[in-house]
Amino acid sequence: MKRIHDSLENVFTQHRLVFWYDAEGQWENEFTGFEGSGIQKLRVDGTELRTKVAIHRNSDATARYLLYFSKGRPKDSENWLLDLLLQGHEYKADRISLALQEAGLPWEFRPVVEQHAKFFESSKRMAALSVLLRPEDDESRLRLNMMSVLANTAADTDEMLLSFLRQSADHAGELLEKEDPVVAAFGTSKLVDVFWRQVGLSFGYNNEKPTLRDFVTTLFRHASPLEKDVRLDRHAAVFLQRWKDSGSGRESFRKWAAVMEAELHIGAKLESLEDARQVEAADTFAVLEKFMLKRLCTLFEKNASETEILTTIQTRRRSFWFADHADGYEALSHAVALRELIAATELRVDTIDNGLKLYAQSWHRVDTAYRKFQLHVRSHGQVALMERITDLVEKLYVNNFLLPLADQWSDCVRKMERWENTALPRQTQFFERHVRPFLTKGHTVYVVISDALRFEAAAEFVTLLRRENRWNAELEAMCASLPSYTQLGMASLLPGRDRSIEFPATTVTVDGQSATGTEGRQTILRKVEGLKSVAIQAEAFLEMNTNTEARTLTRENDLIYIYHNVIDKVGDSPSTEAKTSKAVEEAFEELQKILSKIANANGSNMLLTADHGFLFQQSEVAETDETPLPAATGPITTNRRFALGSGFSKNGAIKVFTAEQLHLNGDWEAAFPLSLGRFPLRGSGKRYVHGGLSLQEVVIPVVHVRKTRTDDVSRVEVDVLRVPARITTGQVGLTLYQDRAVEEKTLGRTLKVGVYSKDGALLSEESTVQFDSKDAEPRNREQNLLLTLSRKADTHHNQDVEIRLDEQIAGTSQTTLYKSYKVRLHKPLASDFDE
């Protein structure tokens, strides 16, 4: 009874005159018990005329009546109340009628309710359905809304499919043994066939016994560049892109793709592929990314052009799987850069000055390319995939650059009588040349010394820093003191006249004061008259409260030395030296934090430098490459790249300097292995070494850093060239142009490109495109894009639509409109969208 009363209440929300014919008298008790608020109940039993007069004479035009007849509805020609009946609503209390009334559906939908009666047995489902109903809905739309309720998604076939794919992803490979999620959702309501008919209309998918498993197999076979016999409509490509791009769907795509890759034997088919260009832009399966990366490595081995390799990498950046192998592609890019730099470099060292100058100007870039290659190839972790190119790059770097450069440089070093040059200032001049000018002007200055921040790494850091808004940096080079090890390098950066190495302990003093440790160096700094100075470790500085402690540090001191140690700490240990390349990146991150903290603490004058550089190669250094330690008349203190003692026997493999020839006090000699030689030293690493006299060890950076108050970074602009006046096919070809090359203060953009309706509905694939080309040639900054229209585009025939370029808002997952172009969507033939 309650259900009928609730149903009547619902009917009266839409009608004021309700007729209830009860031919068998089975609902009389329900009529009698109904107590609707403000509703007049009239029992009509031969009193039709009196009832009609009473209703018409009521001056309240909103009065509500429930008219009960203990007989069936008469013929219209015999019905005295027909005019009122046509104004009102005939209430029926059978199961189907109740469902229609509770759902608020017109009588013409009765066949739909009868066919899917199970759906309407739940008041919860009907309540959810009533929210979706619109007056203009037809039977097809009603069924779509019903499926939406059952699938708990939007009333969209694609959304339902995505939901089923997410639900089944964890057992994608076992779906044949499990209940089909489509059947589980729609089976009892008899909507399974309806759903697959709708899928067939959207995708061109036809199967007498459709299942989700069969549909997914068909979808992946259609998307596979290795299949030719399976065809779906173009909407399949749009759906697949949507699935991959969906934040909630990406993981399920990965799982389904893995199952399909195995079942369709994609790996085996790739092995027999004759023309790799067939899959160059495909990204359906994970193995395709490995295949393309391996192919590019092979092309590198065959000395393919830089343009061919980098253009293919640019194409692959749009791939779903690119992020999984981004480090592999980055490694390959740096391998290409390394090869091109070496090919363009004339390694000729005529003099000491010539070698120092050319290394600082350009040769150091080869070391950067090698270091970046090693960083990314190790981060990638695909040893087997990258094994051959790794070996090739190693040989290319060591045999074609590192060794010949070291040999030629050593030939010049052999002729030196003193460790001096005219090309670069000495490290011991740092304080007077770079620090003193700030102090003379009464400016507070911060000096950040990063242990083993070699010149090439500092050059990259300067580039990174300049890309940041309001940051500027200028790089200069100095020549390190010898031996190029931490104690002497740190002492050389301090004020003072005389420096000594206390033999055999190798501790260093400045004007008689030990330069060991932070406290010793602070003591030396405080000897400068009229200055308030402090030395501090980077860890302690970073832990300071910026607004209180750090600003007090700036306010109360004229000179602050900050000692930072990340690279040397990792590289100088045999257990971690293989991680040197990664340590450099970590050093960059910390240095950025330190400099930002200095700026926020009101420090405006900043210098960044290093105590020494280093030699590094990722491959193991064989014991046969070691330089024998020379005989000496006195005790010897040995390092991989230098030895201190006296009376060294000289030979062609070493260079010996006296302390005086190195501008140091003391009665001892220093022996250095020439070229890439290392002295034997048990328990010490061989790949990362310093202390010697190679260019990588002795050319060290000085960076003047400042932060400005005005914005100085801009981004490239992007335009669509030759915007089409009309879209007349199922695919839209676009050419996008980046107006400038990316450089230090000009950053790139990442845009999402798609075709949209006026009300914001996406009508095509949405492609993410990065515009970060550094190429100076305008034509090389063009990118071609092909967007496939979805089935939704069918409903916008002969309407204006937009080609939209959206940009992601930094730090969020949201986008904002960057540019849009209005075009006319004109679909001349349906086949244009169905091929």
Secondary structure as GFF3:
##gff-version 3
##sequence-region A 1 835
A	DSSP	alpha_helix	2	12	.	.	.	ID=ss1
A	DSSP	beta_strand	17	21	.	.	.	ID=ss2
A	DSSP	alpha_helix	28	33	.	.	.	ID=ss3
A	DSSP	beta_strand	39	44	.	.	.	ID=ss4
A	DSSP	alpha_helix	48	57	.	.	.	ID=ss5
A	DSSP	beta_strand	64	69	.	.	.	ID=ss6
A	DSSP	three_ten_helix	76	78	.	.	.	ID=ss7
A	DSSP	alpha_helix	82	87	.	.	.	ID=ss8
A	DSSP	beta_strand	89	91	.	.	.	ID=ss9
A	DSSP	alpha_helix	95	103	.	.	.	ID=ss10
A	DSSP	three_ten_helix	107	109	.	.	.	ID=ss11
A	DSSP	alpha_helix	110	115	.	.	.	ID=ss12
A	DSSP	three_ten_helix	117	121	.	.	.	ID=ss13
A	DSSP	alpha_helix	123	132	.	.	.	ID=ss14
A	DSSP	alpha_helix	139	151	.	.	.	ID=ss15
A	DSSP	alpha_helix	157	168	.	.	.	ID=ss16
A	DSSP	three_ten_helix	169	177	.	.	.	ID=ss17
A	DSSP	alpha_helix	181	186	.	.	.	ID=ss18
A	DSSP	alpha_helix	192	203	.	.	.	ID=ss19
A	DSSP	alpha_helix	212	223	.	.	.	ID=ss20
A	DSSP	alpha_helix	235	245	.	.	.	ID=ss21
A	DSSP	alpha_helix	250	263	.	.	.	ID=ss22
A	DSSP	alpha_helix	266	271	.	.	.	ID=ss23
A	DSSP	three_ten_helix	276	279	.	.	.	ID=ss24
A	DSSP	alpha_helix	286	301	.	.	.	ID=ss25
A	DSSP	alpha_helix	306	316	.	.	.	ID=ss26
A	DSSP	three_ten_helix	322	325	.	.	.	ID=ss27
A	DSSP	alpha_helix	326	344	.	.	.	ID=ss28
A	DSSP	alpha_helix	352	358	.	.	.	ID=ss29
A	DSSP	pi_helix	359	363	.	.	.	ID=ss30
A	DSSP	alpha_helix	364	380	.	.	.	ID=ss31
A	DSSP	alpha_helix	383	397	.	.	.	ID=ss32
A	DSSP	pi_helix	398	402	.	.	.	ID=ss33
A	DSSP	alpha_helix	403	414	.	.	.	ID=ss34
A	DSSP	three_ten_helix	427	429	.	.	.	ID=ss35
A	DSSP	alpha_helix	430	430	.	.	.	ID=ss36
A	DSSP	pi_helix	431	435	.	.	.	ID=ss37
A	DSSP	alpha_helix	436	440	.	.	.	ID=ss38
A	DSSP	beta_strand	445	450	.	.	.	ID=ss39
A	DSSP	alpha_helix	455	467	.	.	.	ID=ss40
A	DSSP	beta_strand	471	479	.	.	.	ID=ss41
A	DSSP	alpha_helix	486	492	.	.	.	ID=ss42
A	DSSP	beta_strand	499	502	.	.	.	ID=ss43
A	DSSP	beta_strand	507	510	.	.	.	ID=ss44
A	DSSP	beta_strand	513	514	.	.	.	ID=ss45
A	DSSP	alpha_helix	517	525	.	.	.	ID=ss46
A	DSSP	beta_strand	533	537	.	.	.	ID=ss47
A	DSSP	alpha_helix	538	543	.	.	.	ID=ss48
A	DSSP	pi_helix	546	550	.	.	.	ID=ss49
A	DSSP	alpha_helix	551	556	.	.	.	ID=ss50
A	DSSP	beta_strand	559	564	.	.	.	ID=ss51
A	DSSP	alpha_helix	567	571	.	.	.	ID=ss52
A	DSSP	three_ten_helix	577	579	.	.	.	ID=ss53
A	DSSP	alpha_helix	580	600	.	.	.	ID=ss54
A	DSSP	beta_strand	606	609	.	.	.	ID=ss55
A	DSSP	beta_strand	615	616	.	.	.	ID=ss56
A	DSSP	three_ten_helix	623	625	.	.	.	ID=ss57
A	DSSP	beta_strand	637	638	.	.	.	ID=ss58
A	DSSP	beta_strand	643	645	.	.	.	ID=ss59
A	DSSP	beta_strand	654	658	.	.	.	ID=ss60
A	DSSP	three_ten_helix	660	662	.	.	.	ID=ss61
A	DSSP	beta_strand	669	673	.	.	.	ID=ss62
A	DSSP	beta_strand	688	689	.	.	.	ID=ss63
A	DSSP	alpha_helix	695	698	.	.	.	ID=ss64
A	DSSP	beta_strand	699	707	.	.	.	ID=ss65
A	DSSP	beta_strand	714	715	.	.	.	ID=ss66
A	DSSP	beta_strand	718	721	.	.	.	ID=ss67
A	DSSP	beta_strand	726	727	.	.	.	ID=ss68
A	DSSP	beta_strand	731	738	.	.	.	ID=ss69
A	DSSP	beta_strand	746	747	.	.	.	ID=ss70
A	DSSP	beta_strand	749	756	.	.	.	ID=ss71
A	DSSP	beta_strand	767	771	.	.	.	ID=ss72
A	DSSP	three_ten_helix	778	781	.	.	.	ID=ss73
A	DSSP	beta_strand	782	788	.	.	.	ID=ss74
A	DSSP	three_ten_helix	791	796	.	.	.	ID=ss75
A	DSSP	beta_strand	799	808	.	.	.	ID=ss76
A	DSSP	beta_strand	815	825	.	.	.	ID=ss77
A	DSSP	alpha_helix	831	834	.	.	.	ID=ss78
###
